[in-house]
Amino acid sequence: MGFATGFAAFFLTTFVSIMALLFYRVGSGHNPDFAIAYRDIGFPVGMVVLVLALGYLSVLYARRLRRRRAQHS
């Protein structure tokens, strides 16, 4: 589930940044490098969300294991 959240954040952020670069291109007439959307925006956001989601889910899993061990003791 954590990986799915990270991938979804990557794709959503990349889509929004591509749209923003497209509107910038239409408005300014300059031709921006669209690799910026992946490299500088989408990938870092996806990695941060991935790490946060895996950390959160790991804490929930550890609590569940601790609670289960306490019930069986």
ABEGO torsion letter per residue (X at the ends): XAAAAAAAAAAAAAAAAAAAAAAAAAAAGBBBBAAAAAAAAAAAAAAAAAAAAAAAAAAAAAAAAAAAAAAAX
